[in-house]
Amino acid sequence: MSTILIKNAQVVNEGEIKAKDIFIKNGRIEQIAPVIDAKADREINAEGLHLLPGLIDDQVHFREPGLTYKADIATESRAAVAGGTTSFMEMPNTVPNALTQKLLQDKYDIGQDSSLANYSFFMGASNDNLDEMLKTNPRDVCGIKVFMGSSTGNMLVDSETALSNIFQNAPTLVATHCEDEATVRANFAAYKDKYGDQVTIDMHPLIRSEEACYLSSSKAVELARKYNTRLHILHISTGKETHLFQNDIPLEQKRITAEACVHHLWFSDQDYASKGNFIKWNPAVKTAADREEIWRAVLDGRIDVIATDHAPHTFEEKSEPYLQAPSGGPLVQHALLALLDKVAEGQLTLEQLVQKTAHNTARCFQVEQRGFIREGYWADLVLVDLNKPYAVTKENILSKCKWSPFEGHTFGSTIEHTIVSGNIAYSDGKIIEVGSGHRLLFDR
C-alpha cells in the first residue's frame, strides 16, 4: 500500500474549512497539518481543490445477486467511487432476498471479491424470519431493513406481531421503508377504476400519497417509542413527515433518526412532465412544497442524513408505460455533484453537505473510524474542483443501466480524485483498479 501526500487542500471537516496537507500511510490518515514535508509514493497538488470525507451512502440497491442484468456490485461500486462515495450500505431485496444469515454472508463474499468501495449489507426482515434476524452481528452488519410498504422485491412486513417482535428485539438499528400498504392499494384501485390502463406517471404521488407515507412513518415512530428501538426512517418524501422528528437533542442521543434522498431534494411533481418514469421512485417525488419542507428539515436537524436510494433498472424497463415501469433509478455517481450545485445556489454550505453525507451517517450507524478527516481514521476522501463543470452524457455514466435522470445536465463541479481506504480508486476521470474496499465495522 503506497503513501500519499495531499498538498494545499481546502479541507472541509467538522464545521470548518482550512488549508491543510494530509499524509496517508497504510490506508489511514497519519498526519494533518498546515504544512507537511514528507516523502510519499504519490503527491497530489490540491491547490484550488476542496477535500471532503468520502460520502457514506446508507441506502443503495446494487441488485446482486439475482438481478445482475440491471446492475451488480462491481459496476455500481465503481459508479459510486467515481461520484465520491467511498462507502455504501446495500439493501436486502435482491434475489433471493437476504433473509438468512447464509444469504447475507453470500452478499458479503461478493462485496469482498468485487466492490471497489467499502461496503456493508442490511439483513432483511420478513413476517417470519425473527430467529435469523436475531443472529445478526451488530459489530459488522449495518442494520435490519424493514419494508413497511411494498416496493421492488416484495418484502412487505405487514404482520402486527412480526413488526412488534422486530422493533422489540432487533439487535441493531432498524431502517424502514414507510408507506401504508392499505392506503396505497386503495388509492391505486380508485385510479385504476377511473382511468383503467391510462393511469399515468403524474398520478404516482397521488397513489403513493402523503397520507400513505405519514401513516406508516408515524406508526414506525410509535413502535420505536414503545420499545425504545433504534429507528432510522429512510427517504422522507413529504413535509408532513418531517415534523415527526426532533432537532433539540444531539444526534448521538437520538433513538429515532431520518434520511432524505437526493431525488426528493432536487425534483418535484412538476418534473414528471419532462422526466416521466425516469423519476418514478417509491416513495414518490411529491410537490415543490414538500421538497422545500424536506430541505428545511435537513438544515434544521430534523433530518439527519442525505443518501441516494440508488436503484437501477434498465432503460427498456423504465420506458414501459407507467403501470409496467418499475420504481427506482441510478444516483450514486451524481449525488455529490448534485449537492455541490445546491451549495453553489446557496441552498446549503459545504460544511453542511459534509455533515449530512459523511459525519452524520457515521454517527447514526456508529461506523468505526470513517466519515471524518481525522488522524488515525481510514483515508476515505474525495477531492473536488468547484469551478470545473461536468456534463453528464451516456458515455460517462458508469452504472450498468447506462442512463441517469441527470443525463444532459451540466454540473458546476467535477470530482478529481477519490481515495478509498488509502488507495486512489478514481483519478482524472478514470477508475483505478486497486483491489476491493473494506467491510465496514461498527462501534456497537
DOZATI-970440 format. One record per residue (C-alpha): residue number from 1; residue in one letter; x negated, y, z negated. Coordinates in steps of 0.5 Angstrom, whole numbers, plus 2048, in hexadecimal, padded with zeros to 3 digits. Layout:
N
 roza doke  c1  c2  c3
  NUM    A   X   Y   Z
...
# end
This chain:
444
 roza doke  c1  c2  c3
    1    M 800 800 800
    2    S 7FD 807 802
    3    T 7FC 80D 7FE
    4    I 800 813 801
    5    L 7FF 81A 7FF
    6    I 804 81F 801
    7    K 802 827 801
    8    N 805 82D 800
    9    A 80C 82B 800
   10    Q 812 82F 7FD
   11    V 814 829 7F8
   12    V 81C 829 7F7
   13    N 81D 826 7F0
   14    E 820 826 7E9
   15    G 824 82D 7EB
   16    E 81E 831 7EE
   17    I 819 832 7F4
   18    K 812 832 7F3
   19    A 80C 832 7F8
   20    K 808 82C 7F6
   21    D 804 826 7F8
   22    I 805 81F 7F7
   23    F 801 819 7F6
   24    I 803 812 7F8
   25    K 800 80B 7F6
   26    N 802 804 7F5
   27    G 809 806 7F7
   28    R 80A 80B 7F2
   29    I 809 813 7F1
   30    E 803 813 7ED
   31    Q 802 81B 7EC
   32    I 806 821 7EE
   33    A 802 828 7ED
   34    P 802 82E 7F1
   35    V 7FB 82C 7F4
   36    I 7F8 825 7F4
   37    D 7F1 824 7F7
   38    A 7F1 81C 7F8
   39    K 7EF 818 7FE
   40    A 7F5 814 801
   41    D 7F6 80F 806
   42    R 7FB 814 809
   43    E 7FC 81B 808
   44    I 803 81F 80A
   45    N 802 826 80B
   46    A 809 828 809
   47    E 808 830 80A
   48    G 80F 832 80B
   49    L 813 82C 809
   50    H 817 82A 803
   51    L 816 824 800
   52    L 81C 820 7FD
   53    P 81D 81A 7F9
   54    G 820 815 7FE
   55    L 827 814 7FE
   56    I 82A 80E 7FA
   57    D 831 80C 7FD
   58    D 835 809 7F8
   59    Q 83A 806 7FE
   60    V 839 803 804
   61    H 83B 7FD 809
   62    F 836 7FA 80D
   63    R 83A 7F5 80F
   64    E 835 7EF 80E
   65    P 837 7E9 80D
   66    G 83D 7E7 812
   67    L 83E 7EE 816
   68    T 837 7EF 819
   69    Y 83A 7F1 820
   70    K 83C 7F7 81C
   71    A 835 7F9 818
   72    D 830 7F5 814
   73    I 82C 7F7 80E
   74    A 826 7F7 813
   75    T 829 7FC 817
   76    E 82D 800 812
   77    S 827 801 80D
   78    R 823 804 813
   79    A 828 809 814
   80    A 828 80A 80D
   81    V 821 80C 80D
   82    A 821 810 813
   83    G 826 814 80F
   84    G 822 815 809
   85    T 826 810 805
   86    T 821 80B 801
   87    S 825 807 7FD
   88    F 82C 804 7FE
   89    M 832 800 7FA
   90    E 836 7FC 7FF
   91    M 83D 7F9 7FE
   92    P 83F 7F2 7FE
   93    N 845 7F2 803
   94    T 840 7EE 808
   95    V 842 7E7 80B
   96    P 842 7E3 806
   97    N 844 7E8 801
   98    A 83E 7E9 7FC
   99    L 843 7E6 7F6
  100    T 83E 7E1 7F3
  101    Q 837 7E1 7F1
  102    K 834 7DD 7F6
  103    L 837 7E1 7FC
  104    L 835 7E7 7F8
  105    Q 82E 7E5 7F8
  106    D 82E 7E3 7FF
  107    K 82F 7EA 801
  108    Y 829 7EC 7FC
  109    D 825 7E7 800
  110    I 827 7EA 807
  111    G 825 7F1 804
  112    Q 81E 7EF 802
  113    D 81D 7EC 808
  114    S 820 7F2 80D
  115    S 821 7F8 809
  116    L 81C 7FE 80A
  117    A 820 802 805
  118    N 820 800 7FD
  119    Y 827 7FC 7FC
  120    S 82C 7FA 7F7
  121    F 832 7F6 7F9
  122    F 839 7F6 7F5
  123    M 83C 7F0 7F2
  124    G 843 7EF 7F5
  125    A 849 7EF 7F0
  126    S 850 7EB 7F2
  127    N 856 7E9 7EF
  128    D 853 7E2 7ED
  129    N 84B 7E2 7EC
  130    L 84A 7E5 7E5
  131    D 846 7E0 7E3
  132    E 841 7E1 7E9
  133    M 841 7E9 7E7
  134    L 83F 7E8 7E0
  135    K 839 7E4 7E2
  136    T 837 7EB 7E6
  137    N 830 7ED 7E3
  138    P 830 7F5 7E1
  139    R 829 7F6 7E2
  140    D 828 7F4 7E9
  141    V 82F 7F5 7EC
  142    C 832 7FC 7ED
  143    G 839 7FA 7EB
  144    I 840 7F7 7EC
  145    K 844 7F9 7F2
  146    V 84C 7F9 7F1
  147    F 851 7FA 7F7
  148    M 857 7FD 7F4
  149    G 859 7FF 7FB
  150    S 858 7FA 801
  151    S 853 7FC 806
  152    T 84E 7F9 80B
  153    G 84D 7F2 809
  154    N 854 7F0 805
  155    M 851 7F0 7FE
  156    L 857 7F3 7FA
  157    V 858 7F2 7F3
  158    D 85F 7F3 7F1
  159    S 860 7EF 7EB
  160    E 861 7F3 7E5
  161    T 85E 7ED 7E1
  162    A 858 7ED 7E5
  163    L 857 7F4 7E5
  164    S 857 7F4 7DD
  165    N 852 7EF 7DD
  166    I 84E 7F2 7E2
  167    F 84E 7F9 7DE
  168    Q 84E 7F6 7D7
  169    N 848 7F1 7D9
  170    A 844 7F4 7DE
  171    P 83C 7F3 7DC
  172    T 83A 7F9 7E0
  173    L 83D 7FF 7E4
  174    V 844 7FE 7E7
  175    A 844 802 7EE
  176    T 84B 803 7F1
  177    H 84F 804 7F8
  178    C 855 807 7F6
  179    E 85B 807 7FA
  180    D 862 805 7F7
  181    E 864 7FF 7FC
  182    A 86B 7FF 7FB
  183    T 86B 806 7FD
  184    V 867 805 803
  185    R 86B 800 805
  186    A 872 803 804
  187    N 86F 809 808
  188    F 86D 805 80E
  189    A 874 802 80E
  190    A 877 808 80E
  191    Y 873 80B 814
  192    K 873 804 818
  193    D 87B 804 817
  194    K 87B 80B 81A
  195    Y 875 80B 81F
  196    G 874 804 821
  197    D 86E 803 825
  198    Q 86D 80A 826
  199    V 86A 80B 81F
  200    T 864 810 820
  201    I 85E 812 81C
  202    D 861 819 819
  203    M 866 814 815
  204    H 860 811 812
  205    P 85F 816 80C
  206    L 867 815 80B
  207    I 867 80E 80B
  208    R 861 80D 806
  209    S 863 813 802
  210    E 861 818 7FD
  211    E 867 814 7F8
  212    A 863 80D 7FA
  213    C 85D 810 7F8
  214    Y 85F 813 7F2
  215    L 863 80E 7EF
  216    S 85D 809 7F0
  217    S 858 80D 7ED
  218    S 85C 80F 7E7
  219    K 85D 808 7E6
  220    A 856 807 7E6
  221    V 854 80C 7E1
  222    E 85A 80A 7DD
  223    L 857 803 7DD
  224    A 850 805 7DB
  225    R 852 80A 7D6
  226    K 856 804 7D3
  227    Y 850 7FF 7D3
  228    N 84A 804 7D3
  229    T 848 802 7DA
  230    R 842 805 7DD
  231    L 846 807 7E3
  232    H 844 80A 7EA
  233    I 849 80C 7EF
  234    L 847 80C 7F6
  235    H 849 811 7FC
  236    I 84D 816 7F9
  237    S 852 819 7FE
  238    T 857 81D 7FB
  239    G 856 824 7F7
  240    K 85B 821 7F2
  241    E 857 81B 7F0
  242    T 851 820 7EE
  243    H 855 822 7E8
  244    L 854 81B 7E5
  245    F 84D 81C 7E4
  246    Q 849 820 7DE
  247    N 844 825 7DF
  248    D 843 827 7D8
  249    I 83E 822 7D6
  250    P 837 820 7D8
  251    L 837 81A 7DE
  252    E 834 815 7D9
  253    Q 839 816 7D4
  254    K 83F 815 7DA
  255    R 842 80E 7DA
  256    I 846 810 7E0
  257    T 843 813 7E6
  258    A 845 814 7ED
  259    E 842 815 7F4
  260    A 843 819 7FA
  261    C 841 817 801
  262    V 83E 81B 807
  263    H 844 81A 80B
  264    H 849 81D 806
  265    L 845 823 805
  266    W 844 824 80D
  267    F 84A 822 811
  268    S 852 824 80F
  269    D 858 821 813
  270    Q 857 827 818
  271    D 851 823 81B
  272    Y 856 81D 81D
  273    A 858 820 823
  274    S 851 820 826
  275    K 84E 81A 822
  276    G 853 815 822
  277    N 852 80E 81F
  278    F 84B 810 81E
  279    I 84C 814 818
  280    K 851 80E 815
  281    W 84F 80C 80E
  282    N 852 809 808
  283    P 854 80E 804
  284    A 856 812 80A
  285    V 853 819 80B
  286    K 858 81E 809
  287    T 85A 825 809
  288    A 855 82B 809
  289    A 858 82D 802
  290    D 856 826 800
  291    R 84F 827 803
  292    E 84E 82E 7FF
  293    E 850 82B 7F8
  294    I 84B 825 7F9
  295    W 846 82A 7FA
  296    R 848 82E 7F4
  297    A 847 827 7F0
  298    V 841 826 7F3
  299    L 83E 82C 7F1
  300    D 841 82D 7EA
  301    G 83F 826 7E8
  302    R 846 822 7E8
  303    I 843 81E 7EE
  304    D 83C 81C 7EC
  305    V 839 818 7F3
  306    I 839 819 7FA
  307    A 839 813 7FE
  308    T 83B 810 805
  309    D 83F 80A 805
  310    H 83B 809 80C
  311    A 840 803 80F
  312    P 83E 802 816
  313    H 843 7FF 81C
  314    T 842 7FE 823
  315    F 843 804 828
  316    E 848 7FF 82B
  317    E 84C 7FE 824
  318    K 84C 805 823
  319    S 84F 806 82A
  320    E 855 802 829
  321    P 85C 805 827
  322    Y 85D 808 820
  323    L 860 801 81E
  324    Q 85B 7FD 820
  325    A 855 801 81F
  326    P 851 800 818
  327    S 84F 805 813
  328    G 848 807 812
  329    G 842 80A 815
  330    P 83B 80B 815
  331    L 838 810 811
  332    V 831 80F 80E
  333    Q 82D 811 813
  334    H 830 818 813
  335    A 833 819 80C
  336    L 82D 81D 809
  337    L 82D 822 810
  338    A 834 823 80F
  339    L 833 825 808
  340    L 82D 829 80A
  341    D 832 82D 80F
  342    K 836 82E 809
  343    V 830 831 805
  344    A 82F 836 80B
  345    E 836 838 80B
  346    G 836 83A 803
  347    Q 83A 834 801
  348    L 835 831 7FC
  349    T 82E 832 7FA
  350    L 828 82E 7FC
  351    E 828 82C 7F4
  352    Q 82F 82A 7F4
  353    L 82E 826 7FA
  354    V 828 822 7F7
  355    Q 82C 822 7F0
  356    K 832 81E 7F4
  357    T 82F 81A 7F8
  358    A 829 817 7F4
  359    H 828 81A 7ED
  360    N 830 818 7EB
  361    T 830 812 7EF
  362    A 82A 80F 7EB
  363    R 82D 812 7E4
  364    C 834 80F 7E6
  365    F 831 808 7E7
  366    Q 82B 808 7E3
  367    V 827 807 7E9
  368    E 820 805 7E6
  369    Q 81A 80B 7E8
  370    R 81D 80D 7EE
  371    G 821 813 7F0
  372    F 81D 819 7ED
  373    I 816 81B 7EF
  374    R 812 819 7E9
  375    E 80B 817 7E8
  376    G 80C 80F 7E7
  377    Y 812 80F 7EB
  378    W 812 80B 7F1
  379    A 811 80F 7F7
  380    D 818 810 7FB
  381    L 817 816 7FE
  382    V 819 81A 805
  383    L 816 820 808
  384    V 81B 824 80C
  385    D 81A 82A 810
  386    L 820 82F 80F
  387    N 81E 833 815
  388    K 81E 82E 81B
  389    P 824 82C 81E
  390    Y 826 825 81F
  391    A 82B 823 825
  392    V 82F 81C 824
  393    T 82F 818 82A
  394    K 831 811 82C
  395    E 829 810 82D
  396    N 827 812 826
  397    I 82D 80E 822
  398    L 829 808 81E
  399    S 830 805 81C
  400    K 831 7FF 81F
  401    C 838 801 822
  402    K 835 807 825
  403    W 83A 80C 824
  404    S 83B 812 81F
  405    P 840 817 81D
  406    F 83B 81C 81E
  407    E 839 81A 825
  408    G 838 820 829
  409    H 837 824 822
  410    T 830 828 821
  411    F 82E 829 81A
  412    G 82A 82E 818
  413    S 824 82A 814
  414    T 820 824 816
  415    I 81D 81E 812
  416    E 816 81E 813
  417    H 814 818 80E
  418    T 817 813 80A
  419    I 813 80F 804
  420    V 816 809 801
  421    S 812 806 7FB
  422    G 80C 80A 7FD
  423    N 80C 808 804
  424    I 80D 80C 80A
  425    A 813 809 80E
  426    Y 815 80F 812
  427    S 811 814 815
  428    D 812 819 81B
  429    G 818 815 81E
  430    K 815 80E 81D
  431    I 817 808 819
  432    I 810 805 816
  433    E 811 7FE 814
  434    V 80D 7FE 80D
  435    G 811 7F8 80A
  436    S 817 7F7 806
  437    G 81A 7FC 801
  438    H 81A 7FA 7FA
  439    R 820 7F7 7F6
  440    L 823 7FD 7F1
  441    L 823 7FC 7EA
  442    F 827 7FF 7E5
  443    D 825 801 7DD
  444    R 82B 7FD 7DA
# end
